Amino acid sequence: MKLTFVCPELSGNGGTETVIDKALNHLVKRHQVKLVVTSIPANRLWLDVLDPNVEILQVPSSSKLSKLSLLLKVLWQASNDETIVMLGANVIKLAAKIRQIRRRHWRLISWIHYSLINQDIFNPQNITYADEHWAISTPIANQLADLGIEKGSIHLLLNPVTPYTGPLNHPLGDKVVRLVYVGQIMLHGQKNLQELLDGIKRYGNGVHLDLFGAKKDDNLVEKYAKEIGVLDQCTFHGWTTNLWKEVLEEVHPNALVLTSKYEGLPMVMIEAMAHGIPCFTADFSGYEDVIIPSKNGLVYHLGDLDDFTQTLERVRKTDFYSTEVQNTMCKFYDDNYYKRLKQLVD
């Protein structure tokens, strides 16, 4: 089977790139696989991880014309026996229109990696032009159904994580609650780190935050932390290639924290739990497939700082068992994921 995956703008450092690498490297063992990258990623390492048998098409420049030219070429030349999987919603309608003009019959699939609601990136109605839909989480599957899409064309795929067999996380056990954040360092927008810093300010001195990730907004997070007096409770590590080794050996966190306004399926939570780290998260749409309250994490109400501090205190007092936290992630393990993927493709 011919499988063509079309990607929107990606940084090269996120969980979506990891999922693409795993899925395509598995599929290319049995299928003809092509990846179309419509932007120039800041980090190309994720492309180097792909199997050499995966054909990669990239835009020569970052201009809109360059992106459109590549898309039109790929869609215009698509054959009837091809399956095109779109990771960006905005181009699905274009793909459907070109297929209609060309009077072709190739299969069009949406594979969206972020929530369809509470965002201004795309018009969700564009997704309805696809024939089938791979949902990475139950909330996204429900959001697709809310768009009027038949449930029979919506398939819950989830995301994969490689089982971890090394030493698991063990918090230090002192009086300080140690939180670790992994992701883009953004004060506002999706990652909503202002709420995290405000919550730490409200909680007081008994918490320390270690942040891993690339800064996105001219050090606004550090500036705001200094402004409200919590900078000495924060350690900025930047991006690291040995993330979980560093977290396990140097931080020993009580929990990974996410105060996001929305996520698709937060891979960082799955990866953390695979290492025995529980999660302390806002109740954004996207956490439901991961969190089992009091067993592998705790949830607070987004925007409610009182609930943030009360739930953080519960994190401090709750004895999470690393092995039990890790075991809750079995459904995401690579082998189980590949079984679901095979059923959808074959």
C-alpha positions in Angstrom: 0.0 0.0 0.0 1.1 3.6 -0.7 0.9 5.8 2.4 1.6 9.5 2.2 1.8 11.5 5.4 1.4 15.3 5.2 2.8 17.3 8.2 2.1 20.9 9.2 4.6 23.1 10.9 6.6 21.2 13.5 9.5 22.4 15.7 11.3 19.0 15.7 11.3 18.7 19.5 7.8 17.7 20.4 5.9 14.5 21.1 4.2 14.5 17.7 7.6 14.1 16.0 8.3 11.0 18.2 5.0 9.5 17.2 5.6 10.1 13.5 9.0 8.5 13.7 7.6 5.3 15.4 4.5 5.0 13.2 6.3 5.5 9.9 9.3 3.3 10.8 6.9 0.5 11.6 4.7 1.0 8.6 7.6 1.1 6.1 8.4 -2.5 6.9 5.3 -3.6 4.9 4.2 -0.5 2.9 5.5 2.2 0.6 5.7 5.3 2.9 6.2 9.0 2.0 6.5 11.9 4.4 5.7 15.4 3.1 7.0 18.2 5.4 5.5 21.5 4.6 7.7 23.6 6.8 11.4 23.8 7.7 11.8 22.5 11.3 14.2 24.2 13.7 15.4 20.7 14.7 16.0 18.1 12.0 17.0 15.2 14.3 13.6 13.6 14.2 13.9 13.3 10.4 17.3 11.6 10.7 15.6 9.0 12.9 13.3 7.8 10.1 14.1 4.6 8.2 16.0 5.4 5.0 13.2 3.6 3.1 10.8 6.4 4.1 10.7 8.9 1.2 10.9 12.5 2.6 9.7 15.5 0.6 10.5 19.0 2.0 9.8 22.5 1.1 12.9 24.4 -0.3 12.0 27.5 1.6 9.6 28.8 4.3 7.5 30.9 2.0 3.7 30.2 1.6 4.2 29.8 -2.1 6.8 27.1 -1.6 4.4 25.2 0.8 1.5 25.5 -1.5 3.5 24.3 -4.6 4.6 21.2 -2.8 1.1 20.4 -1.5 -0.4 20.9 -5.0 2.2 18.7 -6.6 1.7 15.8 -4.1 -2.1 16.0 -4.2 -2.3 16.4 -8.0 0.0 13.4 -8.6 -1.7 11.1 -6.0 -2.8 7.8 -7.4 -6.1 5.9 -6.8 -4.3 3.2 -4.7 -2.8 5.8 -2.4 -3.8 6.7 1.2 -3.1 10.3 2.2 -2.9 11.0 6.0 -3.2 14.6 7.0 -1.8 15.9 10.3 -2.9 19.4 9.7 -6.6 20.3 9.5 -6.3 23.4 7.2 -5.2 21.4 4.1 -7.8 18.6 4.3 -10.5 20.6 2.5 -7.9 21.5 -0.2 -7.0 17.8 -0.6 -10.7 16.8 -1.0 -11.3 19.5 -3.6 -8.3 18.5 -5.7 -9.4 14.9 -5.5 -12.8 15.9 -6.8 -11.3 18.0 -9.6 -9.0 15.1 -10.6 -11.8 12.5 -10.3 -9.5 10.3 -8.2 -10.5 7.9 -5.5 -7.6 7.8 -3.1 -8.3 7.6 0.6 -8.1 10.7 2.8 -7.5 10.4 6.5 -7.2 13.0 9.3 -4.7 12.4 12.1 -4.9 15.5 14.3 -2.5 15.7 17.2 -4.1 18.5 19.2 -7.5 19.4 20.6 -10.1 20.6 18.1 -11.6 23.0 20.6 -10.2 26.0 22.6 -7.8 26.9 19.8 -7.6 29.4 17.0 -5.2 27.4 14.7 -7.7 26.0 12.3 -11.4 25.6 11.4 -12.5 22.2 12.8 -15.1 21.9 10.0 -12.2 21.4 7.5 -11.7 18.0 9.1 -15.1 16.8 8.0 -13.9 16.5 4.4 -11.7 13.5 5.3 -13.0 9.9 4.7 -11.7 8.5 8.0 -10.2 9.8 11.2 -7.5 8.5 13.5 -8.1 10.0 17.0 -5.1 10.1 19.4 -7.4 10.4 22.4 -11.0 9.8 23.5 -11.7 13.6 23.8 -10.6 14.1 20.2 -12.8 11.2 19.1 -15.7 12.8 20.9 -14.9 16.2 19.4 -14.9 14.6 15.9 -18.4 13.1 16.6 -19.6 16.5 17.8 -18.7 17.8 14.3 -21.3 15.5 12.9 -18.8 12.8 11.7 -20.1 9.3 11.7 -18.7 7.3 14.6 -17.9 4.4 12.3 -15.3 6.5 10.5 -13.6 7.5 13.8 -10.9 5.2 15.1 -9.2 5.5 18.5 -5.5 5.0 17.9 -3.9 6.7 20.9 -0.1 7.3 20.8 2.9 4.9 21.4 5.5 4.9 24.1 8.5 2.6 24.4 8.5 0.5 27.6 11.2 1.7 30.0 13.1 -1.0 31.9 15.6 1.0 34.0 15.4 2.4 37.6 12.1 4.2 38.2 11.6 7.6 39.8 12.0 7.9 43.5 11.2 11.4 45.1 13.7 12.6 47.7 11.0 12.5 50.4 11.9 15.9 51.9 9.4 18.7 52.7 9.8 20.4 49.3 7.4 19.4 46.6 9.5 19.0 43.4 7.7 19.6 40.2 9.1 19.1 36.7 7.8 20.7 33.6 8.8 19.5 30.1 7.8 21.4 27.0 7.9 24.8 25.3 8.6 27.5 27.7 5.6 29.8 27.0 4.2 32.3 29.5 0.9 32.6 27.7 -0.9 30.6 25.0 -1.4 26.8 25.1 1.2 25.9 27.8 -0.1 28.6 30.1 2.9 28.8 32.4 1.7 32.1 34.0 -0.9 30.0 35.8 1.8 27.6 37.0 4.0 30.4 38.3 0.9 32.0 39.9 0.1 28.7 41.6 3.6 28.4 43.0 3.4 31.9 44.3 0.0 31.1 46.0 1.4 27.8 47.4 4.5 29.4 49.0 8.1 28.4 49.5 7.5 24.6 49.9 7.7 23.9 46.1 10.5 23.9 43.5 10.0 23.8 39.7 12.5 22.4 37.2 11.7 23.4 33.6 13.1 21.5 30.6 12.5 22.9 27.1 13.1 25.6 24.6 12.2 29.2 25.4 9.5 30.6 23.0 8.8 34.2 24.1 12.0 36.2 24.8 12.4 35.0 28.4 9.0 36.2 29.5 8.6 33.2 31.8 11.9 34.0 33.7 11.0 37.7 33.8 7.5 37.0 35.2 8.9 34.6 37.7 11.3 37.3 38.9 8.5 39.9 38.9 6.3 37.8 41.3 9.1 36.7 43.4 9.4 32.9 42.6 12.5 32.9 40.4 14.6 31.3 43.2 12.1 28.4 43.2 12.7 27.7 39.5 15.5 26.1 37.7 15.7 26.5 33.9 17.5 23.6 32.3 16.9 24.4 28.6 16.6 21.5 26.1 18.5 18.3 26.8 19.0 15.1 24.7 19.1 12.9 27.9 15.9 14.3 29.4 14.5 11.5 31.5 18.0 10.4 32.7 18.5 13.9 33.9 15.1 14.1 35.5 15.4 10.8 37.3 19.0 11.3 38.5 19.0 15.1 39.3 15.4 16.2 40.0 13.7 13.2 41.7 10.3 14.9 41.1 7.1 14.4 43.1 5.2 14.9 39.9 5.3 16.2 36.3 3.2 19.3 36.0 1.0 20.6 33.1 -1.1 23.7 33.2 -2.0 23.6 29.5 -5.2 25.1 28.2 -5.5 22.3 25.7 -3.6 19.2 24.4 -4.3 16.4 22.0 -2.8 13.5 23.9 0.0 14.8 26.1 2.9 12.5 25.2 5.1 14.0 27.9 2.6 12.7 30.6 2.8 9.2 29.1 6.6 9.2 28.9 6.8 10.5 32.5 4.5 7.8 33.8 6.5 5.2 31.9 9.4 6.3 34.1 7.3 6.0 37.3 6.6 9.7 37.6 3.0 10.7 38.5 1.4 13.8 37.0 -0.2 16.9 38.4 -2.3 18.4 35.6 -5.1 20.8 34.8 -8.3 19.4 33.5 -7.7 20.4 29.9 -9.4 18.3 27.2 -6.9 15.5 26.5 -5.8 14.2 30.0 -8.7 11.7 30.3 -7.0 8.8 28.6 -3.9 9.1 30.8 -4.8 10.1 34.4 -6.3 7.6 36.9 -6.8 9.9 39.9 -4.8 9.0 43.0 -3.2 6.1 41.2 -1.0 7.8 38.7 -1.7 11.5 39.2 -4.1 14.3 40.4 -6.1 16.9 38.5 -7.0 20.4 39.3 -9.6 22.8 37.7 -7.9 24.9 35.0 -7.9 28.6 36.1 -8.7 27.9 39.7 -5.6 28.8 41.8 -7.2 27.7 45.1 -7.8 24.3 43.6 -4.3 24.3 42.2 -2.8 24.8 45.7 -5.1 22.4 47.4 -4.4 19.7 44.8 -0.6 20.4 45.0 -0.8 19.8 48.7 -2.5 16.4 48.0 0.4 15.6 45.6 2.8 16.2 48.5 0.8 14.0 50.8 0.0 11.1 48.4 2.3 8.1 48.2 2.4 7.2 44.5 4.0 3.9 43.8 6.4 4.1 40.8 5.7 0.6 39.6 2.0 1.1 39.8 2.3 4.4 37.9 4.3 2.8 35.2 1.8 -0.1 34.9 -1.0 2.2 34.0 0.7 3.0 30.7 0.6 -0.6 29.2 -2.1 0.3 26.6 0.3 2.9 25.1 3.2 0.5 24.7 4.6 0.2 21.2 3.4 -3.4 20.5 -0.2 -2.6 21.5 -0.1 0.6 19.4 1.3 -1.2 16.4 -1.6 -3.7 16.6 -4.1 -0.9 16.4 -2.2 0.8 13.6 -2.1 -2.4 11.6 -5.9 -2.8 11.9 -6.5 0.7 10.5 -4.0 0.5 7.6 -4.6 -3.1 6.3 
